[in-house]
Amino acid sequence: MPAVAATNALLEADAPIHSWYRFVLSFPPHLVRQYLDRFEIEPGQTVLDPFCGSGTTLVECRKAGVKSVGVEAHPMAALASRVKTNWHLDPRALTRRARRILRRASQWESLHGLSQPEVADDQAARRRRTTPEAEPRLSDEERRLLPEGFLSPRPLKRLLLLREAIREETRRAAEEASEFFLLALAHVIVNGAGNFAFGPEIYRTRPQRDHNVLRHFARQTASMIADLADVRQTHPSPAPCRVIPGDARELHGVEGPFGGVITSPPYPNEKDYTRTTRVESVLLGLVPTRERLRQTKETLLRSNTRNVFVGDADAEWVRGFKRVERLCAEIETRRLALGKTSGFERLYPKVVAHYFGGMRRHFRALRPRLAPGARCAYVVGDQLSFLMVHIPTAELLAELAEAEGFHVLGTDFWRQRLGTKVRNGRLGERSVRVKEEILLLANRD
């Protein structure tokens, strides 16, 4: 079990582009580079990331001159991947458009009492015609979807005005220009305007009275445009990259052959990825209704109890796999012994079975799309999320991959991280460390 460089921090040299929007606990760019080198991936080959998230593998492939394809079911993550790998936008045109967005939003803030107007009354009257007549508000659906207390009233009003200014100024522009500024808006929401943080789970922080949304947005867009100008100069002919919205268990519309896979699927835990990105997903209009949220959850790998549905059948794919069945039985036995009776706790064995069944579906869909001998790296972690029953994720995935015709090359130790807190075998006080590994597979020739 060889070790790899274990730091999960984003290196300062990797901050450009990668830092535009990044999930908490995302695996780092230098890990991708390590496996591109180890797998001897060269220009002309294509790498697949079937759980591409916010695009770490895709960005590194572009920098290395390697073609890449990413698959992502979550609309916020897919947008981030598209923007971070779109290097043909004109920085000068983006700068001009950013100024117009900021000017319009600043005027609207003044007219809605968020700042003192700096123009004469007759000028303000003329500009009022292009101002939203009503007070900027969330729709009823948006209000129901947003977690309570995650945004204070004044920052929220500023964000809504800025959102409308982006829409107005990019109405006739290509969609990719609009997405560029929406991603900058997402950065403002997550890294300043919202009353929430990650540790690693999302949690609510002390409410802030206000936040200078426009100054933050101006700073973020300027930084993103500078990064874009630099990467266009250093990589004038980047390798093609495509982001496909879709379900990694099916891989519809994904055509190979792929020379390698570098990815990190969700782990079987209680981390609801639609909740950790809920605020920006709603405000950007990516998840505008409960129905759209449900549709998104249905296309995600079943890794937590909040995206398990009555009609799910992924568990059938691991029927007869004794280790998975014993694991689920152990979780259920522990639940009964502890007297855990909530609806979520009753789902613990099911979500584990659905998770591994879904990953077997993924392996079956993936293998025909790989070139002979193609190697795959899956960054995965052990779990204790379900009543402290140990889930050896890499070991079980290796067994499923082998059943689907893959050759298991082994695992590399990646790092240790803090898992669920426990006290005397129950949820409680003491932090337990669990390991993360890179599962290495090869497509049989």
N, C-alpha and C positions, 0 to 999 in steps of 0.2 A: 504494500500500500504506500506508494511514494507520496511525499508531502509536496504541496505547492505553496507558493508565496501566499501567506494567510491573511494579509491585511485586506479588509473590506472597505477601507476608506477610499474616497475618490481622490486620486493624486492631483496635485495642483496643475500639473501639465495636462491632465485629462479633463479639467473643468470646462474648457470651451466646448460648446455643443452639448456634451453630456449633462451639464448642470442646468440646461434650459428647463428641464422638468425631469425629475428622477424619483422613482418609488423608494420609499424607505426600505432598507435592506436589499436593494438591487445589487446584483453581483458586479464587480468593478471591471472597467475596460481592460486593465492589464491582465485579468484572467482570460479574457477572450483572446488577446494577443498571444498568450502562452499556448493556447490550444490550436490557434491557427498555425503557429510554428511547429508544434508537436505533431500535428496531423499533416504537415507539409502541404497545406493548402496554398495553391498558387493562382495567380491571375489566369483566367480562363475557366477555372472551376467555380461552382456556385455553392454557397453555404446556406442552409436553411435554419431559421430559428422559429420553430412551430409555436413557441410561447414568447413572442418577441417583446412583450411589455412595452417599456418606453424606449426601446431601440438600441441598447448597448451593443449587442452583437452586430447589428446592421451598420451602425456608425463606424465601428472598428473595421468591418469588412470594406466599407467605402474607402477608408483611409489607407487600407492595405492593397487597394486595387482589385479586390475580390468581389465578384457578383454575389448578391444576396437576396433572399426572399424571407420576409417575416409574415407570420400568421398571428393575428390577435383578435380575440372576440370582444374585448372591452373597448368601447368607443373612445374613452379618454386616452387610454394607452395607445390605441391605433393612431389617433391624431398626433400624439407626441412623436411616435415613430416616423410618421409621414413628414412632419415638419423638420425633425432633426436630420433626416436623410435627403431633404430637398435642397440642393446646393446651387440650383440654377436661377433662383430669384435674384433680382438686381438690387444690391445694397443701396444704391443711390435712390432708386424708385421707392424702396421701403422707407428710407429716411424721410423723403418728401411726404409720403403717406402718413408716417408716424406723426409728423408735425401737424398735419391737418387733423388727425384724430385727436391729438392733445389740445389743439386750439378749440375744436368744436366741444370737446368734453369740458374744457375749462369754462367756456361761455355758458354751457348748460349748468354747470355747478353754481355759477354766479346767479343765474336766473332762478335757480331753485333754492337759493338761500344758503348754499354751502360755503360760499366765499364772497368777499366784497367785490362787486363789479368794478372793473377798471376802465370802463368805456362810458362815453356820454350816453344820456338817456335815449336820444334818438337812434344811436347805433344799437343799443340794446333792444329797442323796439323792433328794429328791422330783423335782428337775429332771432328774436322770439318766434318769428314765423317758422323757423326750422327747428325749434325746440319742442320736444315731446310736451303736448299740452297738459297731460295729466302728470301727477307726481309719479316718479318711477317706482313701480311696485312689482313684486313677484306675482305670477299667476297663482291661482288657487292650487293647481297641481304642484307647481314649484315649491310653494310654501309647505305643502304636506310632505314633500320629499326631503326637504332640507332638515338636518338634525337640529333640534332646538338649541339655541344659544351659541351656535357656531359662528354667527355673524352679528355684530352690533348694528343698530339702525343706521348710523351715519356712514360707516364704511360700506354697508350694503347699498345704500342709496348712491354713493359714489361709483361703486362697481356696476350698478345697473345703468347709470348714465354713460359710463365708459363703454360698456357692452353695446349700448345703442349707437354710440359714436363710431365704434368699429364697424358695426353693421352698415351704417350710413355711408361711411367713407370707403367701404370695400364692396358696396352693393353691385357695382359694375366691374369690379376687378375679378381676376381668376380666383377660384375657391382657395387655392394654395396661399394666396396673399392674405385672405381672411383668416385662414388657419394659423398663419405665422403670428398674427397679432392676438388671436385667441389663446395661443399657447403662452404668450407673454402675460396675458390676463390671468391665466391659470397659475402662473408663477407668483403673481401678486397675491392672489387669493390664498395660496398655500403657505407662502413665506412672509406674510405680513398682515394682510387685511383680515384674516380669519382668526377666530378665538379657539384655535386648536393646534395641537402639536402631535408628534409621534414618539413613542418610547418603548418598543416599536409600535404598539397598538395606538390607534388614534385616541386622543383624549381631549376634553374641553379645558381650555385655559381661562384665566381671569378675563372677564369682558373688558375690551378697550373702548374708550369713548369714541375715538376716531382714528383714522389712518390716512396718511397722505397718499392716496391711491395713484394720483396722476404723477407725482414725483417718482414713486416706485415704478410705475409703468414706463415712464420716460427713461429711467436708468436701465431697466431690464431690456427694453427694445434696443437701446443704444448698444448694450453689451452683446445682444444676440446678433445685431447687424454687423458689429465689429468682428465677431467670431465668424460670421458667414463670409465677410470680405477676406479674412485671413485664409479660411479653408479653400475658398475659390482660387486664391493665389497659389497656395501650396499644392492643391490637387485640381489642376485645371481640367482634367478629363477623368472624373471619378467613375468607378465601375457602377454599372446599373444596379439599382435596388428597387424592390417592389414590396409594398405592404398590403397584404390581403386580409380584409376583415373576415373572420371565419372561425370555425370550431376545430381545434387541434385534434379532436377525436375522429374527425372525418377528413379534413384536408381537401375539401372540395375546391376545385380551381387551382390546385397546386400541382405543377408539373415539374418533374425532374429531368434528367437525373442530377442528384445533389452529391457533391463530393464530400460533404461533412455536415454535421449538426452540432451547434453549440447553443445550449438553451438552459433555462431553469424553469421547470413547471411549478405550479403551486404545490405546496406541501399539504398533507392531510392534517388540517388544524382547524381552529375556529376563527381564522382570519377572513373576514368578508371583504373581498377586494372591491366590491361595489360600494361599500360603506366608507372605506378609507379614501376614496376618490369622489365621494358623493357631492360635496359642495361645489367643486369645480365642474363636475359632470353636469349638474343641474344648471348652474349659471351660464355655462357655455352652450346650453341647449342640446347637449348630447343625450341626456336622459330626461326628457321633458315630462314624462308621464309614468305612472306606476306600471302601465302595460309595457312601456318600453324598458323599464327597469327589469320587469319579469323576463322579457325576451332576452335581454342581455344575460341575465343569470342562467337562463336555460342553455345558452351556448357555451358556458364556462364549464371547465372540469369541476366535478363535484368534490370540493375540498373542505367545505364547511356546512353546517346544518342549515344555514340560511339560503342555500341554493340547492336544496333537495326538494324534489317535487313528487307528487303522488305517482305520476306515470313513469318515473325513472326506472330504467332496466339495466343500467351498467353493471350492477352487482351480479347479473347472470353470467358475465364474462369471466368471473373468478370462481364460479361454482366448481368444486372439485379441487381447487388449490388449497391444500390442507393448511398451509401456514397462514394464509389470509383468513380462512374459516376459523382456525383456532384463535387468531388475534381478535376477530369480531366476537367470538364466544367469550373470551377473557374480558373484553370491555363490558359486555352485557352482565357477566357474573359480578364484576366489580360494581357496576351500577346498582344491581339489586342488593349487594352486600352493604353499600353505603346509603341505601334508601333514597337514591336520586330518582325523582319521578317527574321532572319537568318534561315538557314536550321536546325541547332541544336535546336533553340528555337521553331520552328514549331513541333519538335518531343517531346517536354516536356510532353504534355498530353499522348502521346502514350507510352513513357517509363514508366510513372507511372502506366498506365493500364497494360502494359506487366509485370511490376515488381510484382504487386499484383496477377495477373493471374498466373505468374510463381510460386509464393509462394503457391497458392492454389493447383497447380499441385503437388508441393512438399508435401504438407500435405496429399493429396490423396495417393501418392506413399508411404508415410511413415507409415500411420496408420496400414496397414496389417502386417507390419514388427515389430510392438511393442508388447510386452507382455501385457496382461490385466492389467490395472491400472498403466502402465509405465508413469512416469512423464518426462516432457520436459522443458528445460530452454532455451529461445531464447533471446540473448542479442541484442537489437535493439534500434535505436534512431529516434526521431522525426527529421523532415527535413524542411528546408526553401530554398532548393537549386533551386527550380523552380519558379523564379520570386516572391519570398517571400511568396508564398502560403504555409500555414502550413500543413504539412503531419503528422498526428498522427499515426505513423507506428505501434506501439504496438496495439492500439485500432483496427485498420483495420485488422491486422493479426489475432487478436483474433476472429473477426467476421468470417473471412474465415476459420479458424481452426474449429470453432464451426459448420459451415456448412458442414465440412468434418467429423463430428462425434467426435471431441475432446470435452472434458470438460474444460472450461476455469477456472483456479484456481485464476487468478488475475495477478497483476504485482507487482514487487518490483522496487522501485526507485533505480537506479544505480548511476547516477551522472549527472551533467550538464557540457556541453562543449560549446565552442564557435562555433556558426554557421556562416552562410553567413553574410557578412558585408552589412549594409544598410544605406541609407540616404534618409529620407522622403519617405519611401516606395520603393525606387529604389536602385539598386546596388550602393554601395558607401562606407561610412566611418565608421559607427557605428557597432560594433560587437554585435550580438544578441546571447543570450544563449538558447540552446535547451536541452531537457532532453533525457537521455538514460535510458532505463528500461529493466528489465528481464521479458519477457512474460512467464507465467507459464501455462502449459497445462497438461492434463492427458488423456491417452487413456481410453475410456469407457470400463468397464468390459464386 
